[in-house]
Each structure stands twice: as C-alpha cells, then as structure tokens.
Amino acid sequence: MTEPPALEVRHVSKYFHANGHALLALEDVSFAVAPREFLTIVGPSGSGKSTLFNLIVGLLEPDTGEICLDGERCGERIGRVGYMPQRDLLLPWRSVLDNVIVPLELRGEPVAQARDQARQLLPLFGLEGFGDVYPTALSGGMRQRAALLRAVLSQRSLLLLDEPFGALDALTRREMQDWLLGLWHRLGQTILFITHDVDEAVYLGDRALVLSARPGRIVGEVPIPLPRPRRQIMAARPEFGELVARLLTTLGVPDEAAG
C-alpha cells in the first residue's frame, strides 16, 4: 500500500494587512513531500519562504487553500511538526541539556526523564560532554546541532529547517551539511530545508523547489538525481554544475551572472 504524502500544501495563499493595505505574501502554492524525502526550497529574500514554514507548523493560517499532514487535512498543526527557525534561539540561562529538553517539558514529561532521553542523543549530535555547558561557550556549529537536537526531540517525523547554516563560515557549513545528511539517513525523517544557497540546495536535496519574488509562487521544481551518500567532491562534477545552473536559471539569474 502506498504511503500518503508526509505533507501536502494545496493552493495556499497568504495576505498580510498593514495600514489599510493587503500585501500578498504567497500565491496559490501547491506541492507534496513524500515520507523520508529531503526537499530543499530556494527563493530570493522576501519570497515568503519563512511565511510558508509558519503556515505549515500552524503559527499562521492560510487565507485560501489547505495543508495536509500524513494524508489528512489539518486545521490544528501546532506541535505536529518539528521546526528549527533561522536563529538557534537557545536560552542563555539554560545549559545545553536543559535547552534541548524544552519540547519534552512542554509535553509534560518529568524533567529527569527528559534529561535522560536527551543525554543519550548527545553523542549522535556531537555534543557528548557538553550537556552542562551554557550556549555562550559553544561554537556556531555546536549551537546549531543543539538547536536541531531540540527540534528532533519534538519527536515529529517531519522537520522544517529554515536556513539553519546561513550564519556559519564556509568550512563549518560544509561540515554541518555532511553531518545533517548522516543524521537524516540514520533517523529517516522527512526534511524541508530553506536555503538561499543553490549549491547547498543541490548538495542536500532529493528535489528543489523554486519560489519567485513576492508574491511567492512555485516557478520551478528541479529533481536532483545525484547518488547518495553525497560527498563534497561532487560539487566539482559537471552534473552538479548543470543542476546549479538549472536552479539559477529558474531563479531568473542571467547567464553572465551565473558565470
């Protein structure tokens, strides 16, 4: 029996209202994501990518259209999707361990039990020995891993990651990309990943969606048939460059700017 899509977005539009004016942020957006798929989403600043995520997790409601999880239309979505926003939002007065157990605490789990559960996952997230450390003592990559552990501890099969590596230096970013792919392979979750970086979109994804400038509309979909496991050296291959060029063209980048 075929599994239903992990996520379906059906003809979703979203307006924001300010000073008596209506601003259309997203227009008639439709797509589906298969279970355990890694979908990347690219688009210019202001194209509504973060708004789309806020709609999926239930922080906003669409003005038109509907959102389905696991084949069912969902009016109440808060708490059903793991979400990691652009900033790590770690609480500076809490240790790493006490930061990552926040989703478990919100569900009412005893603190001692939540800590035990999180402590077992620290090595998988490269945080072994750092459970009692405070966020100010962590590197950028370690803060991102802690934030992702917190999202994983929401125990949801669908994870939304909003430019999680955007603030990292190039080398750390590559390390985090490989670490995330290893984690995804091991945990088998469905991931939606927003990025401004077309190389990152190609390297990580099974497929890339392209959003237009505001109002955000899906203007292209690029399948990424690169073999897995992925390796950074793949970026030097002609087929990788061809996929990047397709994404840039779909984004409307002129040939001379695409290089």
C-alpha positions as CSV (number, residue, x, y, z in Angstrom):
1,M,0.0,0.0,0.0
2,T,1.4,3.4,-1.0
3,E,2.1,5.8,1.9
4,P,0.3,9.1,1.8
5,P,2.5,12.2,1.4
6,A,4.1,13.4,4.6
7,L,2.9,16.9,3.7
8,E,0.6,18.4,1.1
9,V,0.2,22.1,0.5
10,R,-2.8,22.7,-1.7
11,H,-3.4,26.1,-3.4
12,V,-2.3,28.1,-0.3
13,S,-2.3,31.9,-0.4
14,K,-1.5,34.3,2.4
15,Y,-2.1,38.0,2.8
16,F,-0.7,40.3,5.5
17,H,-2.6,43.5,6.3
18,A,-1.0,46.8,7.4
19,N,-2.1,50.4,7.3
20,G,-5.2,49.5,5.4
21,H,-3.4,47.7,2.7
22,A,-3.3,44.0,1.9
23,L,0.1,42.5,0.9
24,L,0.1,39.2,-0.9
25,A,3.0,37.1,0.5
26,L,2.2,33.7,-1.1
27,E,0.0,33.0,-4.1
28,D,-1.5,29.6,-4.9
29,V,1.3,27.5,-3.6
30,S,0.9,23.7,-4.1
31,F,3.3,20.8,-3.6
32,A,3.6,17.5,-1.9
33,V,6.5,15.9,0.0
34,A,7.0,12.1,0.2
35,P,7.8,10.4,3.5
36,R,11.6,10.5,4.2
37,E,12.2,12.9,1.3
38,F,14.8,15.7,1.7
39,L,13.2,18.7,-0.1
40,T,15.1,21.9,-0.4
41,I,13.4,25.3,-1.1
42,V,15.2,28.3,-2.6
43,G,14.0,31.7,-3.5
44,P,15.0,35.4,-3.2
45,S,14.7,37.3,0.0
46,G,11.1,38.3,0.7
47,S,9.7,35.4,-1.4
48,G,7.7,34.0,1.5
49,K,9.8,31.0,2.4
50,S,9.6,31.6,6.2
51,T,5.9,32.5,5.9
52,L,5.4,29.1,4.2
53,F,7.1,27.4,7.1
54,N,5.0,29.3,9.6
55,L,1.9,28.2,7.8
56,I,2.9,24.6,7.8
57,V,3.7,24.5,11.5
58,G,0.5,26.3,12.4
59,L,1.8,29.6,13.6
60,L,-0.2,31.2,10.7
61,E,-3.3,30.1,8.9
62,P,-3.7,30.4,5.1
63,D,-6.3,32.8,3.6
64,T,-7.0,30.2,0.9
65,G,-6.1,26.6,0.4
66,E,-5.3,23.8,2.9
67,I,-2.4,22.0,4.5
68,C,-2.5,18.2,5.0
69,L,-0.2,16.1,7.2
70,D,0.1,12.3,6.5
71,G,-2.8,12.5,4.1
72,E,-5.2,14.3,6.5
73,R,-6.4,17.9,6.3
74,C,-5.1,19.6,9.5
75,G,-6.6,22.7,10.9
76,E,-4.6,22.4,14.1
77,R,-1.0,21.8,13.3
78,I,0.9,23.3,16.2
79,G,3.0,20.6,17.9
80,R,2.7,18.2,15.0
81,V,5.8,19.3,13.1
82,G,9.4,19.8,14.2
83,Y,10.7,23.3,13.5
84,M,14.1,25.0,13.6
85,P,14.0,28.7,12.7
86,Q,16.9,30.7,11.3
87,R,18.3,31.6,14.7
88,D,19.1,28.9,17.2
89,L,17.1,30.7,20.0
90,L,19.0,28.8,22.7
91,L,18.2,30.2,26.2
92,P,21.4,31.6,27.6
93,W,20.4,30.9,31.2
94,R,19.9,27.2,30.5
95,S,22.6,24.5,29.9
96,V,22.7,22.7,26.6
97,L,20.8,19.7,28.1
98,D,18.1,21.9,29.6
99,N,17.7,23.8,26.3
100,V,17.2,20.7,24.2
101,I,14.6,19.2,26.5
102,V,12.2,22.1,26.1
103,P,9.8,20.2,23.8
104,L,9.7,17.3,26.2
105,E,8.9,19.6,29.1
106,L,6.1,21.3,27.1
107,R,4.6,17.8,26.7
108,G,4.6,17.3,30.4
109,E,7.4,14.8,30.7
110,P,9.2,14.7,34.0
111,V,12.5,16.7,33.8
112,A,14.7,13.8,35.0
113,Q,13.2,11.5,32.4
114,A,13.6,14.2,29.7
115,R,17.2,14.8,30.6
116,D,18.0,11.0,30.4
117,Q,16.4,10.8,27.0
118,A,18.3,13.8,25.7
119,R,21.6,12.8,27.2
120,Q,21.5,9.5,25.2
121,L,21.4,11.5,22.0
122,L,24.2,14.0,22.8
123,P,26.9,11.8,21.2
124,L,24.9,11.5,18.0
125,F,24.7,15.3,17.7
126,G,28.4,15.8,18.5
127,L,27.6,17.2,21.9
128,E,28.9,14.5,24.2
129,G,30.4,16.1,27.3
130,F,28.7,19.4,26.6
131,G,25.3,18.8,28.3
132,D,26.2,21.0,31.3
133,V,27.8,23.8,29.2
134,Y,25.9,27.1,28.5
135,P,25.3,28.3,25.0
136,T,27.8,31.2,25.2
137,A,30.6,28.6,25.4
138,L,29.6,26.8,22.2
139,S,30.8,27.3,18.6
140,G,28.4,28.3,15.9
141,G,28.2,24.7,14.6
142,M,27.6,23.3,18.1
143,R,24.8,25.7,18.7
144,Q,23.1,24.6,15.5
145,R,23.5,21.0,16.5
146,A,21.9,21.7,19.9
147,A,19.0,23.6,18.2
148,L,18.5,20.7,15.8
149,L,18.5,18.2,18.7
150,R,15.8,20.2,20.3
151,A,13.8,20.0,17.1
152,V,14.4,16.3,16.9
153,L,13.2,15.8,20.5
154,S,9.8,17.1,19.4
155,Q,9.6,13.5,18.1
156,R,7.9,14.5,14.9
157,S,8.6,12.7,11.6
158,L,8.5,16.0,9.6
159,L,11.3,18.6,10.3
160,L,11.3,22.1,8.9
161,L,14.8,23.7,8.9
162,D,14.8,27.4,8.0
163,E,18.3,28.3,6.8
164,P,20.0,26.6,9.7
165,F,23.5,27.0,8.4
166,G,23.2,30.5,6.9
167,A,25.3,32.3,9.6
168,L,28.2,29.8,9.6
169,D,31.5,30.1,7.8
170,A,32.1,28.1,4.6
171,L,34.1,25.2,6.2
172,T,31.8,24.8,9.2
173,R,28.8,24.9,6.8
174,R,30.2,22.1,4.7
175,E,30.8,20.0,7.9
176,M,27.3,20.7,9.1
177,Q,25.8,19.7,5.7
178,D,27.5,16.3,5.8
179,W,26.6,15.8,9.5
180,L,22.9,16.6,8.7
181,L,22.8,14.2,5.8
182,G,24.2,11.4,8.1
183,L,21.7,12.2,10.7
184,W,18.8,12.2,8.2
185,H,19.9,8.8,6.8
186,R,20.1,7.4,10.3
187,L,16.8,8.8,11.7
188,G,14.7,8.6,8.5
189,Q,12.8,11.8,9.0
190,T,11.2,13.9,6.2
191,I,13.0,17.2,5.9
192,L,12.1,20.6,4.3
193,F,15.2,22.8,4.2
194,I,15.1,26.5,3.2
195,T,18.3,28.0,1.8
196,H,19.5,31.0,-0.3
197,D,22.5,28.9,-1.4
198,V,21.8,27.0,-4.7
199,D,24.9,24.8,-4.2
200,E,23.5,23.8,-0.8
201,A,20.1,23.1,-2.2
202,V,21.6,20.7,-4.8
203,Y,24.0,19.1,-2.4
204,L,21.4,18.2,0.2
205,G,18.1,17.7,-1.6
206,D,16.3,14.9,-3.5
207,R,14.4,17.7,-5.2
208,A,14.5,21.5,-5.1
209,L,11.5,23.9,-5.3
210,V,12.0,27.4,-6.5
211,L,9.9,30.3,-5.2
212,S,9.5,33.6,-7.1
213,A,9.9,37.0,-5.7
214,R,6.9,38.3,-3.8
215,P,4.2,37.2,-4.0
216,G,5.9,33.8,-3.6
217,R,4.8,31.3,-6.3
218,I,6.4,28.0,-7.2
219,V,8.1,28.7,-10.5
220,G,10.1,25.5,-10.8
221,E,11.0,22.1,-9.5
222,V,14.4,20.5,-10.1
223,P,14.9,16.8,-9.4
224,I,18.3,16.1,-8.1
225,P,19.4,12.6,-9.2
226,L,22.8,12.7,-7.6
227,P,23.8,9.4,-5.9
228,R,23.8,9.0,-2.2
229,P,25.7,9.1,0.1
230,R,26.7,12.6,-1.1
231,R,30.3,13.8,-0.9
232,Q,31.6,17.4,-1.1
233,I,33.8,16.4,-4.1
234,M,30.6,16.0,-6.1
235,A,30.5,19.8,-6.4
236,A,33.3,19.6,-8.9
237,R,31.4,17.3,-11.2
238,P,29.8,18.6,-14.4
239,E,26.3,17.1,-13.5
240,F,26.4,19.1,-10.2
241,G,27.2,22.3,-12.1
242,E,24.4,21.6,-14.5
243,L,21.9,21.3,-11.7
244,V,23.1,24.5,-10.1
245,A,22.7,26.2,-13.5
246,R,19.1,25.0,-13.8
247,L,18.3,26.4,-10.4
248,L,19.9,29.7,-11.2
249,T,18.0,29.9,-14.5
250,T,14.7,29.1,-12.8
251,L,15.5,31.8,-10.2
252,G,16.0,34.2,-13.2
253,V,19.7,34.8,-12.7
254,P,21.2,36.0,-16.1
255,D,23.7,33.7,-17.8
256,E,26.5,36.2,-17.4
257,A,25.8,36.5,-13.6
258,A,25.6,32.7,-13.2
259,G,29.1,32.5,-14.5
